[in-house]
Amino acid sequence: MRIVPFLLAAATLAAQPAPQVRLPQYTHEVLANGAVLDLMPRKGVPLVSVLVLVKGGAESDPAELAGLSSLTAELLRRGTPTRTADRFSEELDFIGASFSARADTQSTTIATEFMSKDAERALDLLSDAVLHPTFPEEEAKKALSQRIEASKSSKDSPQPAASSYFQVFFFGPRHPYGRLASGDELSLKRIDRAAIAAQHARMYAGRNLIIVAAGDFDPAEMRAKLAKAFATAPAGNAYQWQKDQPPADSSGPRLLLVDKPDAVQTYFWIGNAGIRRTDPDRIPVWIVNTLFGGRFTSLLNQALRVDSGLTYGASSRAETNRLTGRIALFSYTRTDSTIQALDLALEVLKRLREKGISSEQLASAKAYLKGTFPSDRLETSDQLAGALGEIELYGLTRADIDDLFARIDAVSLEQANEVVRKHFGAGDLVFTLVGNAAKIRDGVKKYAPQVTEIPIATPGYQVK
Amino acid sequence: MRIAGLILLLYAALVAGQQLDVKTHTLDNGMKLLIHEDHNIPNVALYFFFKIGSRNERPGATGLSHFFEHMMFNGAKKYGPKQFDIVMEKNGGRNNAYTTRDDTVYTDWFPSAMLEQMLDMEADRIRDLSFDPKMIKSEREVVYSERRNSEDSNFGALDELLNAAVFMAHPYHWPVIGWPSDIESWTMDDLQSHFRMGYAPNNCVMVAVGDVKAEEVIALAKKYLEPIPRHDPPPPVRTVEPEQKGERRVALNKASQLPLQMIGYHVPRTDSPEHYALEVLSNVLAQGRSSRLYRRLVDRDQLAISVGGGSDLSLDPGQFTFTIQPRSGVDPAKSEQAFLEEIERVRSAGISPEELQKAKNQWLADFYRELKRISGKANLLGDYEMFFGDYRKMFTVDKELEKVTAEDVQNVAKRYFGPNNKTVATLIPEKPEAAK
C-alpha cells in the first residue's frame, strides 16, 4: 500500500471553480425534554443512518475515572429490561445492522445504520440501548476487564501508543484532554457499575441529546418513531461545559521519551497549542495545515518521504475540538535516522514560519480542499448525519457547510500567512517519541531542557 | 419477521444490483473499460486493476510488484518526478494505490472537470514510466520504512510468519512487501523486467464510476490509452501448493504486552463454487458479537479480547485466517483449545437455520454498504471482474447466497477446517528487559 490513511482528521480543495456545496434540506426541532431531533430524508440506497450524540463525552469524565463515558457507551447494548446482551447482539446481527457507541473529547456518539425496511426493529434496539440500559454487574465487570486488556495491548502497536502518550503528555493531568477517552488500565480499575449508572443518569438526559437521522425514509414516520422513543428521556440538567484552558505548564519545550527497546523505528509527534472548532482562524488554519502536512504533496511528506526516503509517511493535523487543541506533526523513521528526521521536520516547520506560503500554494490547497470535501463529508447518509450532528453539537448553522467554499475562496494570502505565524510552531514545542531509548536518549536532549523518560511497560499512560 | 427481514434485504440488494448500469468497452490494445455513471457528488473514482502481484514474483526479487507500484508515482515522460501528485492535488484530486498477492490497483479520486487530464497522466505513466536511479534509491527507503512499520506491530510480524508457513511452495509464501534482503537488492533491471513481464494494457481493467458520461470516458480512453501497445501478459504461475497433510506450528518470540495467535487453513480460490458457503461460515463464526467465536472466546470464557476471521480474494487457492487476541496471562494453548472446540462443533453438528439466515443478512447488508460510495462501487466492479472473472457476477450475489444451505456450510467446514489443513502461528511475549 502506498499511503496509510491514518490522519484524515479534517484535512482534505482546485484550479477550476469547484461547484458550491450545500447541505441537503433537513428539519430541526426540539422535543419537550430538550432533545434536538434533526431529519434529513434523501433518496438513494435504502439505508438509514441514525446518530445519537450525548454532549460531554470524555470531557465529562471525573479526573480519576478516565474512560467512564466510553465504558458507559460500551455497556448500553449489554442489557436492558427486555434484552440481555446476547439477545441484543442476536437481534442486531440478524438484520445486518451496524451499531457503535464511543466517546470522543466532547461527545458520546451512538451510531447505527440499517436497511430502511428494518427501521422499526433497528430504532427499537437503538432507543432501548440509549435510554434503558440496566448495566448488569457481570457485564460491567466483563467490559471493564476487556478494556483493561485492550489498553495493555495498545502498547503493542507503537503508532497508536505514541498518539496516546502525546495526548496525555501534551495536555497534562489537570486538563480534560490530558486523559484518554478510552481510559487506561489504571483509571479503568477505579471504575465500577455504580459510577457507570450514575454517569448515564447524569448525561443521557433530554437536554444533552442530539438525534440525527439521514437516509431513505419517510420523514413523518421517522419523526413519529424517533420523537416517541426519545421523548421518554428525562429532561435532566444540561451539561455544563468545561472552560477552555491552556495545556500543561509550558515553560520551555518538553520532551517525553517512551522506551520500547525492541522497536526498529522511532515514532514521533511534535506540536504546539492550536485552535478550537469555533475559532475564526479555522479555515485558514485548515488551508495551511493542508500545505504543511495534510496531503501527499505537503511540505512535510515531501521533505521526509519523497526527497529523503526517511519515512513511509509524514503528516500534520490541526485539531478542531470544543477546547483548544493541538497543531502537531507525526512521522516515524528507523532508529538510527531519528535525529536526522526530527531535525528535518523542525527545519520544514522553521522554513514555513520564515517564508510563509505562496499564492500558488494557497490556490492549490484551496482547490484540494474543495475537490475532496464532497467525498469526505457529503457523499453518504452517515457522513451527512455526522455533519449535521457536528453543527448541532457546536451550536452552528447550515452555513457551516453552505458557505464553506465561499469562505475558503475568501482566505487571502495575508490571512494565511498570518495564521502561519500565529499557530504553526508558535510557543513552546512538545515532543513525544516512542523508540529504543538506549540508542536515541543522548541525541534528543538538544530539543528540550526537560526530558522525561518512561519504559513502555509502565502500566497505563500516565506520565509523572 | 425474520424471514420477512431477509426478503426485504434481498429485494434491496437486487434492486441495487440491477440499477448499476455499467457500460463496457474494450480498447484495441485489450484494456477493458467498465463505466458507471453516478452523479451524487461531482467527483469520479477511476481505478486501474493490473493482474500482476506478488504471486508473479520470484525468490530474490520478492516485493517487486509493490515497489513498482510506488515507482509509478515517481515520474514518466510527460509528467516528471512528483508531477503526478502535484497536478492531481492542485486540481482537487487525491490518489492511492495498493498491491496484493494477485493484483496491483491504482485508485484516483478527483473532481469530474479533471477527467481528461487524469487519463493523460495515467497513459503517460503506464506507457512511459521512467526509472530515475535517485528516485529508486529514495523510494527503496520509503518501502523499507513501510516494512519496519509492520515489523514493529505484532499483527504484521505474525501474519508474515503464518503465511510463510501455510504456503511452502506457492508464491503466496512470501510477503507482498518483500523480504528485507530483497528490498535491499532490487535493481533497475528488476523494475524494467517487471514492467516487461506483464504491465500491459491487455492485462488491465479500468473502472470509472461517478460524475461522468460513459461516451466521454470511452472517447478519452481511446485518445489517451488506446495507443499504448499491447504486449504479453505475465506467464502463468506454475507452482501448485501441495496438499497439507498435517498440522504446522510456528512461533514468534517478541517483546510484547499480550500474546497473539493466528490460525490459517487452505481454502479454494475465490471463484470456486464453495466461495459463498465459506463466506457464510465466516460470518457464523466471527462476524458480530452474536458469532460463535466471539461468544465463546470473548464473552463466555473470557480468554480473548477479540477474535476475527476471513479470507482475502485470491486467484489461486488461498487461505482462511483466524486472528485471536488472547488476554495477558492467558496461555494461548487455552484460547486455541476453545477455538478448536468451536470449529469441531460446526464440523460435527453444523449450523442452525437462524444462524444461516443471520449470516446471509449480515453479508448482504455489508455488501450493500459498499455500494454507498463511488469508490466502493469502483472497487466492487473491479474485484468481481478480476477475481470472479466477470463484473456482472456482483449482480447475482443475492442469488448465490440464497442457494447456500446449512449443509453446504457444514460441508466446507468439514472439508477445509480439519486438523491436517491447519497452521497455527503464536506470538509469545518476551519481557522488554529480555530484548535488551
Interface residues (C-beta under 8 A of the other chain):
Chain A: M1 R2 I3 P5 T12 L13 A14 A15 Q16 A18 P19 G44 V45 P46 L47 A85 D86 S89 E90 L92 D93 F94 I95 G96 A97 S98 E113 F114 M115 S116 K117 D118 R121 K142 S145 Q146 E149 A150 K152 S153 K155 D156 S157 P158 Q159 D259 K260 P261 D262 A263 V264 Q265 R295 F296 T297 Q302 R305 V306 D307 S308 G309 L310 T311 Y312 Y332 T333 R334 A363 S364 A367 Y368 K370 G371 T372 P374 S375 L378 E379 T380 S381 D382 A438 P455 I456 A457
Chain B: M1 R2 G5 L8 L9 A12 V15 A16 N40 I41 P42 N43 E69 H70 F73 K82 D85 I86 E89 K90 N91 G92 G93 R94 N95 N96 A97 Y98 T99 W109 F110 P111 A113 M114 K137 S138 E139 R140 E141 V142 V143 Y144 S145 E146 R148 N149 E151 D152 S153 N154 F155 K254 A255 S256 Q257 L258 L260 Q287 G288 R289 S290 S291 R295 V298 D299 Q302 I305 Q325 R327 S328 E354 Q357 K358 N361 Q362 W363 L364 A365 D366 Y368 R369 L371 K372 R373 I374 S375 E430 K431 P432 E433 A435 K436
